[in-house]
Amino acid sequence: MALPLIIDTDPGQDDCVAILLALASPELQLLGLTTVAGNVAAPLTARNALRICELARRRDIPVFGGCERPLIDRPYHAPEIHGESGLDGAHLPEPKIKLQPQHAVDWLVETLMTRGDRSVTIAAIAPLTNIAMALRREPRIAEKIARLVVMGGSLRVGGNMTPAAEFNIFVDPHAAAMVFDSGLEIALFPLDVTWKVRVRDEHVERLRAAKSAAARTVADLMDFYLGTEGMAEGGRHVGAPLHDACTIAWLLEPKLFRGGRLAIKVETASPLTRGMTVPDWRGLWGGSANVEAFEEADAPRVLDLLIERLGRL
């Protein structure tokens, strides 16, 4: 039986890869996409989600626009990474499907409350504003969520938004703190692991050689993404991290990732460490671990899985 899945997203090239990977995988039953302000403004993330569904010829997937700003602070976006549209680098089709009229938070609450306990998985690959608002609106949805799979934070490697904070958590740390303290079963994919899963030129060429139009479009997106997010070490180009796709790859092949349970809290007050995910390595807080946090990945096999699945979409 396919795993019921909701993806909360802010597309974003790496979000696009994650969504397409889910759509290419019959093991997953994608119930809908909810969008939130993050990599670009909320109207663009919603439009991008519709364009991704159109690219995959999946007009049956409902898309719901969500929160347009963080709970408390001003919005932050990342056009320097994703371009002004959020999906710069490729021509994606204009969507023929329309955004659903219902707000994403309302749909999350309504949908989850009709489901059995621990029956729906949510991949949260964006700032956690929608998830926090849904929990605030109806705390009982926590009983319906089997697992929240989060791309966000860092444990040992520092941040990509500030020296301490990763982008998704930094954008809305108050929402993240609420979610991490909610008692939900959380699987966390921080920068420690996502920085190790890097697309390189050879992967782009394999995508471009595929018969699938979606795979070839991803190749174009990755060309742009390599130019903005490509990392260099010792003068050597070592590729661009596919942060968000790690969450979906783990749902498909959990043995490709390794980690352990930790207690993690989110810093919301300090101007220097706002958005930092603070791990309690030594159990000094005295509470139980609230997160399964991953630090290692079999990156070649993750990328092979991604390319193989997108090639048949």
VMD Tcl script that draws the C-alpha trace (Angstrom):
set ca {
  {0.00 0.00 0.00}
  {1.33 3.42 -0.95}
  {2.32 5.77 1.87}
  {-0.06 8.75 2.18}
  {2.10 11.87 1.89}
  {1.68 15.63 1.98}
  {4.56 17.88 0.87}
  {4.80 21.35 2.41}
  {7.10 23.30 0.13}
  {8.48 26.60 -1.19}
  {9.76 25.74 -4.71}
  {12.89 26.26 -5.25}
  {14.95 24.08 -7.59}
  {15.70 21.47 -4.92}
  {12.01 21.46 -3.88}
  {11.15 20.78 -7.52}
  {13.43 17.73 -7.53}
  {11.88 16.46 -4.30}
  {8.32 16.85 -5.60}
  {9.12 15.16 -8.92}
  {10.84 12.30 -7.10}
  {7.69 11.77 -5.04}
  {5.50 11.90 -8.15}
  {7.77 9.35 -9.87}
  {7.49 6.87 -6.99}
  {4.46 4.57 -6.78}
  {5.37 3.77 -3.17}
  {4.05 7.24 -2.26}
  {0.49 8.53 -2.51}
  {0.80 12.30 -2.77}
  {-2.38 13.74 -1.27}
  {-1.53 17.35 -2.04}
  {1.03 20.12 -2.01}
  {0.88 23.02 0.43}
  {3.03 26.05 -0.25}
  {4.50 28.72 1.97}
  {6.68 31.81 1.63}
  {10.35 30.91 1.71}
  {12.76 30.66 -1.20}
  {10.55 33.22 -2.95}
  {7.34 35.03 -2.02}
  {4.16 33.04 -1.43}
  {2.44 33.81 -4.78}
  {5.52 32.49 -6.60}
  {5.88 29.34 -4.51}
  {2.23 28.50 -5.21}
  {2.65 29.15 -8.94}
  {5.81 27.07 -9.02}
  {4.08 24.12 -7.38}
  {1.38 24.27 -10.06}
  {4.04 24.42 -12.78}
  {5.79 21.36 -11.36}
  {2.54 19.37 -11.38}
  {1.95 20.48 -14.96}
  {5.46 19.39 -15.93}
  {4.80 15.95 -14.44}
  {1.36 15.81 -16.12}
  {-0.23 15.36 -12.71}
  {-3.16 17.74 -12.80}
  {-4.87 15.53 -10.23}
  {-2.59 16.79 -7.43}
  {-4.27 19.65 -5.52}
  {-2.12 22.64 -4.60}
  {-3.00 24.91 -1.68}
  {-1.40 28.29 -1.05}
  {-0.43 28.95 2.55}
  {1.17 31.49 4.85}
  {2.67 34.56 3.22}
  {5.00 35.53 6.07}
  {6.58 34.07 9.21}
  {4.65 34.01 12.48}
  {6.42 37.07 13.89}
  {9.31 38.39 11.81}
  {9.57 39.86 8.34}
  {9.87 37.53 5.33}
  {13.22 36.39 3.96}
  {13.73 35.06 0.46}
  {16.67 33.65 -1.52}
  {16.56 34.94 -5.12}
  {20.36 34.89 -5.19}
  {20.14 31.08 -5.07}
  {16.91 30.27 -6.89}
  {16.48 33.27 -9.16}
  {13.66 35.78 -9.16}
  {11.06 33.17 -10.11}
  {12.33 30.50 -7.74}
  {12.75 28.12 -10.68}
  {15.15 30.05 -12.88}
  {17.17 28.05 -15.39}
  {14.41 26.16 -17.23}
  {11.16 26.75 -19.04}
  {8.38 25.11 -17.09}
  {4.90 24.98 -18.64}
  {2.25 27.43 -17.59}
  {-0.19 25.55 -15.38}
  {-3.63 24.65 -16.67}
  {-4.70 23.64 -13.18}
  {-5.65 26.30 -10.67}
  {-4.68 26.91 -7.10}
  {-7.29 25.50 -4.73}
  {-9.42 28.21 -3.06}
  {-8.93 26.76 0.43}
  {-6.00 28.02 2.52}
  {-3.24 25.45 3.04}
  {-3.57 25.54 6.84}
  {-7.33 24.91 6.67}
  {-6.83 22.04 4.23}
  {-4.12 20.46 6.39}
  {-6.38 20.52 9.44}
  {-9.45 19.29 7.55}
  {-7.59 16.52 5.74}
  {-5.68 15.24 8.75}
  {-8.76 15.21 10.97}
  {-10.52 12.85 8.55}
  {-7.65 10.36 8.71}
  {-6.78 7.63 11.16}
  {-4.17 8.10 13.87}
  {-0.55 8.06 12.67}
  {-1.71 7.61 9.09}
  {-0.21 10.53 7.12}
  {3.43 11.49 6.59}
  {4.32 15.13 5.94}
  {7.51 16.12 4.17}
  {8.20 19.68 5.35}
  {10.85 21.07 3.01}
  {10.26 24.76 3.67}
  {9.93 27.14 6.60}
  {7.57 25.51 9.10}
  {4.96 28.28 9.24}
  {2.09 26.26 7.75}
  {2.77 23.30 10.03}
  {2.95 25.47 13.15}
  {-0.23 27.31 12.25}
  {-2.08 24.04 11.63}
  {-0.95 22.70 15.02}
  {-2.04 25.92 16.68}
  {-5.41 25.82 14.91}
  {-6.09 22.19 15.82}
  {-3.62 20.47 18.19}
  {-5.32 17.11 17.63}
  {-3.77 16.81 14.17}
  {-0.55 15.75 15.90}
  {-2.24 12.40 16.56}
  {-2.87 11.93 12.84}
  {0.70 12.54 11.65}
  {2.81 9.38 11.44}
  {6.01 11.35 10.96}
  {7.11 14.84 10.01}
  {10.14 14.62 7.71}
  {11.90 17.98 7.91}
  {14.68 19.45 5.81}
  {16.21 22.06 8.06}
  {18.78 23.03 10.62}
  {22.35 21.93 11.20}
  {24.07 20.00 13.96}
  {27.85 20.35 13.57}
  {28.50 22.25 10.35}
  {27.09 25.73 10.96}
  {24.48 27.43 8.85}
  {23.97 28.61 5.30}
  {21.97 31.73 6.22}
  {24.10 32.83 9.16}
  {27.10 31.15 10.82}
  {24.61 29.42 13.14}
  {21.37 28.93 11.19}
  {20.10 27.07 8.16}
  {17.66 28.92 5.86}
  {14.37 27.07 6.52}
  {14.69 27.34 10.29}
  {16.09 30.89 10.21}
  {13.18 32.21 8.15}
  {10.63 31.27 10.84}
  {12.38 30.12 14.03}
  {9.26 30.62 16.16}
  {7.31 28.22 13.96}
  {10.20 25.74 14.06}
  {10.42 25.96 17.85}
  {6.69 25.26 18.12}
  {6.95 22.25 15.82}
  {10.03 20.79 17.51}
  {8.31 21.12 20.89}
  {5.04 19.60 19.66}
  {5.74 15.96 20.44}
  {5.54 14.98 16.76}
  {7.77 12.17 15.53}
  {10.35 14.16 13.53}
  {12.94 12.86 11.07}
  {15.41 15.70 10.50}
  {17.64 16.17 7.46}
  {20.03 18.97 8.42}
  {22.84 20.49 6.38}
  {25.19 17.90 7.89}
  {23.71 15.28 5.58}
  {22.23 17.32 2.72}
  {25.56 18.99 1.97}
  {26.90 15.49 1.26}
  {24.34 14.75 -1.47}
  {25.60 16.95 -4.28}
  {24.60 17.00 -7.90}
  {27.55 17.44 -10.28}
  {27.96 17.99 -14.00}
  {27.98 14.24 -14.69}
  {24.61 13.85 -12.97}
  {23.19 16.73 -15.01}
  {24.32 15.02 -18.21}
  {22.67 11.75 -17.16}
  {19.43 13.63 -16.55}
  {19.71 15.40 -19.89}
  {20.18 12.07 -21.68}
  {16.93 10.67 -20.24}
  {13.80 10.27 -22.36}
  {11.67 12.02 -19.76}
  {10.88 15.69 -20.38}
  {10.79 16.17 -16.60}
  {14.33 14.81 -16.24}
  {15.61 17.09 -19.00}
  {13.92 20.08 -17.38}
  {15.58 19.20 -14.07}
  {18.92 19.11 -15.91}
  {18.36 22.72 -17.00}
  {17.34 23.72 -13.46}
  {20.46 22.05 -12.09}
  {22.69 23.92 -14.52}
  {21.39 27.17 -13.01}
  {21.55 25.80 -9.45}
  {25.16 24.69 -9.90}
  {26.00 28.25 -10.79}
  {24.44 29.71 -7.64}
  {24.69 26.94 -5.03}
  {27.65 24.95 -6.36}
  {30.23 24.38 -3.64}
  {34.00 24.41 -3.98}
  {36.60 22.83 -1.75}
  {40.31 23.37 -2.21}
  {39.72 25.06 -5.54}
  {37.75 22.03 -6.79}
  {34.08 22.22 -7.77}
  {32.21 19.55 -5.83}
  {28.61 20.17 -6.82}
  {25.36 21.62 -5.46}
  {23.50 20.04 -2.54}
  {20.06 18.56 -3.17}
  {18.75 19.42 0.27}
  {15.04 18.74 -0.06}
  {15.23 15.59 -2.18}
  {16.93 13.79 0.71}
  {13.63 13.68 2.59}
  {11.84 11.84 -0.22}
  {14.80 9.57 -0.95}
  {14.77 8.48 2.71}
  {11.08 7.62 2.54}
  {11.87 5.41 -0.45}
  {15.18 3.91 0.72}
  {15.76 4.56 4.44}
  {18.93 2.46 4.51}
  {20.67 5.08 2.39}
  {20.86 7.41 5.43}
  {22.29 7.07 8.93}
  {21.69 9.08 12.08}
  {20.51 8.88 15.65}
  {18.03 10.27 18.15}
  {18.66 13.63 19.77}
  {16.96 16.30 21.81}
  {16.97 19.48 19.73}
  {15.67 22.95 20.54}
  {15.43 26.00 18.28}
  {16.89 29.36 19.31}
  {14.45 32.24 18.79}
  {15.83 35.15 20.84}
  {19.55 35.65 20.31}
  {20.48 38.04 17.47}
  {23.65 36.01 16.88}
  {22.18 32.49 16.86}
  {18.54 33.09 15.82}
  {17.28 29.96 14.08}
  {20.04 27.70 15.38}
  {19.02 24.08 15.99}
  {20.75 23.28 19.27}
  {21.46 19.56 19.84}
  {21.82 18.16 23.35}
  {24.68 15.74 22.67}
  {25.21 14.85 26.33}
  {21.64 14.71 27.61}
  {22.10 17.76 29.82}
  {18.48 18.89 29.44}
  {17.31 15.66 31.01}
  {14.43 15.15 28.58}
  {13.84 12.49 25.98}
  {15.08 12.81 22.41}
  {12.50 14.50 20.16}
  {14.21 14.11 16.77}
  {15.80 11.40 14.64}
  {18.59 13.42 13.04}
  {20.57 12.18 10.04}
  {24.22 12.97 9.38}
  {25.40 10.42 6.79}
  {24.17 9.40 3.35}
  {25.18 6.99 0.61}
  {25.23 9.91 -1.81}
  {26.01 7.97 -5.04}
  {23.06 5.65 -4.45}
  {20.75 8.55 -3.55}
  {21.65 10.27 -6.82}
  {21.26 7.04 -8.80}
  {17.78 6.59 -7.30}
  {16.86 10.15 -8.18}
  {18.09 9.94 -11.78}
  {16.46 6.55 -12.36}
  {13.08 7.67 -11.03}
  {13.03 11.01 -12.86}
  {14.06 9.24 -16.06}
  {10.77 7.35 -16.15}
  {8.45 10.15 -15.04}
}
mol new
graphics top color blue
foreach p $ca { graphics top sphere $p radius 0.5 }
foreach p [lrange $ca 0 end-1] q [lrange $ca 1 end] { graphics top cylinder $p $q radius 0.2 }
display resetview
